[in-house]
Amino acid sequence: MENVKLERAIDELGRIVLPKEFRKHLSLWDDEPVELKVSDTGEIAISKINANVIVEIDEVGRISLPQSWCVKYGYNAGDTLDVWVENDVMKLSRHS
């Protein structure tokens, strides 16, 4: 699972569908809050709750990115992000 990388598009409401196999691997369940962290480069890390930005995964596996992050890092509807798991954390970054 550590070397699997997929692409996901941000929708017009700033949401992205998290891959089911990644959610299962990390035991991230629907309607369960998760923690989002963003690096200086705009890479986003998703993990079980600690204390940063907390969002819920909806019934089809989507999360909403905070509007302030979309503005600051230039994330727009239709943008494609790479999604992967690293050290038991699901990560997203701009598709390269």
Backbone as CSV, one residue per row, in Angstrom:
resi,resn,N_x,N_y,N_z,CA_x,CA_y,CA_z,C_x,C_y,C_z
1,MET,0.826,-1.197,0.000,0.000,0.000,0.000,0.867,1.256,0.000
2,GLU,2.063,1.188,0.590,2.933,2.365,0.698,3.355,2.928,-0.657
3,ASN,3.419,2.119,-1.709,3.896,2.593,-3.001,2.781,2.830,-4.012
4,VAL,1.528,2.756,-3.580,0.394,2.965,-4.475,0.055,4.448,-4.492
5,LYS,-0.032,5.046,-5.685,-0.388,6.454,-5.820,-1.485,6.565,-6.864
6,LEU,-2.578,7.245,-6.511,-3.720,7.423,-7.396,-3.966,8.909,-7.610
7,GLU,-4.768,9.241,-8.614,-5.166,10.627,-8.857,-6.620,10.809,-8.480
8,ARG,-6.937,11.945,-7.897,-8.311,12.314,-7.582,-8.488,13.788,-7.906
9,ALA,-9.656,14.163,-8.446,-9.952,15.555,-8.791,-10.728,16.224,-7.658
10,ILE,-10.459,17.515,-7.476,-11.210,18.323,-6.525,-12.496,18.759,-7.231
11,ASP,-13.662,18.587,-6.572,-14.912,19.010,-7.209,-15.161,20.496,-6.962
12,GLU,-16.269,21.005,-7.498,-16.559,22.435,-7.433,-16.828,22.942,-6.022
13,LEU,-17.054,22.043,-5.069,-17.256,22.428,-3.669,-16.002,22.216,-2.821
14,GLY,-14.866,21.908,-3.477,-13.608,21.716,-2.759,-13.469,20.353,-2.114
15,ARG,-14.225,19.373,-2.608,-14.185,18.027,-2.030,-13.367,17.099,-2.912
16,ILE,-12.848,16.067,-2.302,-12.097,15.038,-3.018,-12.503,13.687,-2.439
17,VAL,-12.705,12.687,-3.295,-13.057,11.344,-2.835,-11.774,10.628,-2.435
18,LEU,-11.730,10.181,-1.189,-10.579,9.427,-0.695,-10.739,7.971,-1.125
19,PRO,-9.700,7.375,-1.697,-9.812,5.996,-2.177,-10.234,5.030,-1.069
20,LYS,-11.238,4.197,-1.394,-11.789,3.245,-0.426,-10.713,2.330,0.146
21,GLU,-9.802,1.854,-0.731,-8.764,0.931,-0.241,-7.815,1.628,0.736
22,PHE,-7.559,2.924,0.552,-6.714,3.675,1.483,-7.449,3.877,2.808
23,ARG,-8.759,4.222,2.724,-9.551,4.411,3.946,-9.593,3.125,4.752
24,LYS,-9.786,2.002,4.061,-9.843,0.710,4.746,-8.492,0.395,5.400
25,HIS,-7.406,0.598,4.671,-6.059,0.327,5.180,-5.765,1.142,6.446
26,LEU,-6.255,2.383,6.490,-5.989,3.270,7.627,-7.110,3.274,8.668
27,SER,-8.129,2.424,8.472,-9.290,2.352,9.374,-9.954,3.712,9.532
28,LEU,-10.155,4.404,8.416,-10.874,5.682,8.395,-12.282,5.387,7.903
29,TRP,-13.284,5.588,8.761,-14.644,5.184,8.444,-15.523,6.376,8.120
30,ASP,-16.612,6.127,7.367,-17.570,7.174,7.022,-18.088,7.855,8.285
31,ASP,-18.312,9.165,8.183,-18.817,9.995,9.282,-17.890,10.043,10.486
32,GLU,-16.648,9.633,10.309,-15.660,9.705,11.377,-14.746,10.899,11.106
33,PRO,-14.572,11.789,12.086,-13.685,12.930,11.860,-12.240,12.481,11.629
34,VAL,-11.547,13.196,10.749,-10.132,12.958,10.499,-9.387,14.287,10.623
35,GLU,-8.096,14.203,10.785,-7.266,15.394,10.916,-6.603,15.698,9.575
36,LEU,-6.610,16.973,9.188,-5.915,17.422,7.988,-4.765,18.323,8.414
37,LYS,-3.605,18.105,7.820,-2.453,18.977,8.020,-1.957,19.377,6.647
38,VAL,-1.486,20.595,6.509,-0.947,21.056,5.229,0.468,21.578,5.465
39,SER,1.388,21.192,4.566,2.774,21.647,4.668,2.926,22.994,3.974
40,ASP,4.086,23.584,4.070,4.366,24.857,3.408,4.254,24.757,1.893
41,THR,4.396,23.549,1.349,4.315,23.360,-0.102,2.896,23.049,-0.570
42,GLY,1.958,22.905,0.380,0.581,22.603,0.026,0.254,21.127,0.056
43,GLU,1.220,20.260,0.407,0.934,18.835,0.539,0.041,18.635,1.752
44,ILE,-1.003,17.847,1.589,-1.996,17.625,2.635,-1.848,16.214,3.188
45,ALA,-1.840,16.087,4.516,-1.772,14.784,5.177,-3.097,14.551,5.910
46,ILE,-3.633,13.336,5.781,-4.895,12.956,6.415,-4.617,11.796,7.361
47,SER,-5.061,11.922,8.606,-4.841,10.849,9.575,-5.952,10.869,10.617
48,LYS,-5.918,9.886,11.493,-6.858,9.877,12.606,-6.642,11.166,13.403
49,ILE,-7.649,11.559,14.169,-7.621,12.843,14.880,-6.476,12.942,15.876
50,ASN,-5.791,14.076,15.787,-4.854,14.522,16.817,-5.315,15.901,17.270
51,ALA,-5.009,16.949,16.492,-5.465,18.267,16.942,-5.527,19.345,15.874
52,ASN,-5.173,19.103,14.639,-5.096,20.150,13.626,-6.485,20.482,13.082
53,VAL,-6.681,20.524,11.791,-7.993,20.774,11.196,-8.741,19.451,11.126
54,ILE,-9.961,19.419,11.614,-10.743,18.187,11.659,-11.925,18.302,10.704
55,VAL,-12.067,17.299,9.834,-13.191,17.234,8.907,-13.764,15.823,8.964
56,GLU,-14.993,15.661,8.486,-15.599,14.340,8.446,-15.578,13.793,7.033
57,ILE,-15.467,12.468,6.932,-15.589,11.771,5.660,-17.074,11.514,5.455
58,ASP,-17.636,11.937,4.297,-19.071,11.732,4.082,-19.362,10.308,3.632
59,GLU,-20.637,10.030,3.352,-21.073,8.660,3.050,-20.502,8.087,1.767
60,VAL,-19.952,8.913,0.888,-19.321,8.390,-0.333,-17.803,8.567,-0.304
61,GLY,-17.249,8.888,0.880,-15.804,8.936,1.041,-15.154,10.267,0.731
62,ARG,-15.928,11.358,0.682,-15.356,12.672,0.366,-15.039,13.446,1.629
63,ILE,-14.037,14.325,1.506,-13.760,15.325,2.519,-13.802,16.679,1.823
64,SER,-14.046,17.731,2.565,-13.988,19.081,2.011,-12.701,19.738,2.476
65,LEU,-11.967,20.295,1.518,-10.746,21.014,1.855,-11.118,22.391,2.400
66,PRO,-10.438,22.860,3.449,-10.740,24.193,3.970,-10.541,25.257,2.881
67,GLN,-11.500,26.171,2.772,-11.452,27.231,1.765,-10.148,28.015,1.851
68,SER,-9.687,28.295,3.069,-8.452,29.077,3.232,-7.257,28.359,2.608
69,TRP,-7.232,27.025,2.671,-6.140,26.279,2.041,-6.244,26.363,0.526
70,CYS,-7.483,26.261,0.005,-7.679,26.334,-1.446,-7.185,27.671,-1.982
71,VAL,-7.488,28.741,-1.276,-7.042,30.073,-1.698,-5.521,30.188,-1.571
72,LYS,-4.985,29.840,-0.406,-3.551,30.005,-0.154,-2.682,29.178,-1.089
73,TYR,-3.095,27.935,-1.384,-2.264,27.032,-2.183,-2.755,26.877,-3.615
74,GLY,-3.798,27.622,-3.972,-4.263,27.627,-5.352,-4.964,26.353,-5.794
75,TYR,-5.617,25.641,-4.845,-6.401,24.467,-5.221,-7.726,24.942,-5.810
76,ASN,-8.100,24.418,-6.974,-9.334,24.814,-7.651,-10.129,23.592,-8.068
77,ALA,-11.438,23.770,-8.247,-12.288,22.687,-8.749,-11.691,22.184,-10.056
78,GLY,-11.631,20.863,-10.202,-11.077,20.249,-11.405,-9.601,19.941,-11.306
79,ASP,-8.896,20.546,-10.332,-7.480,20.212,-10.149,-7.358,18.739,-9.781
80,THR,-6.260,18.133,-10.164,-6.012,16.727,-9.857,-4.937,16.634,-8.788
81,LEU,-5.200,15.796,-7.783,-4.236,15.560,-6.711,-3.799,14.100,-6.740
82,ASP,-2.540,13.851,-6.419,-2.063,12.494,-6.201,-2.440,12.117,-4.775
83,VAL,-2.833,10.857,-4.573,-3.238,10.353,-3.258,-2.429,9.102,-2.976
84,TRP,-1.799,9.014,-1.791,-1.023,7.838,-1.429,-0.969,7.705,0.088
85,VAL,-0.502,6.564,0.562,-0.331,6.309,1.991,1.161,6.228,2.278
86,GLU,1.584,6.959,3.316,2.989,6.970,3.743,3.011,6.973,5.262
87,ASN,3.678,6.000,5.862,3.773,5.900,7.325,2.404,5.990,7.999
88,ASP,1.436,5.234,7.480,0.077,5.178,8.020,-0.651,6.523,8.008
89,VAL,-0.290,7.394,7.064,-0.979,8.657,6.858,-1.310,8.757,5.376
90,MET,-2.581,9.060,5.038,-2.948,9.279,3.641,-2.516,10.697,3.276
91,LYS,-1.843,10.834,2.133,-1.341,12.140,1.717,-1.877,12.513,0.352
92,LEU,-2.012,13.815,0.127,-2.452,14.358,-1.157,-1.492,15.466,-1.552
93,SER,-1.159,15.537,-2.817,-0.386,16.675,-3.305,-0.754,16.931,-4.747
94,ARG,-0.421,18.114,-5.209,-0.714,18.498,-6.587,-0.132,17.458,-7.523
95,HIS,-0.928,17.036,-8.524,-0.478,16.022,-9.480,0.701,16.555,-10.272
96,SER,1.747,15.740,-10.368,2.943,16.190,-11.096,3.069,15.552,-12.445
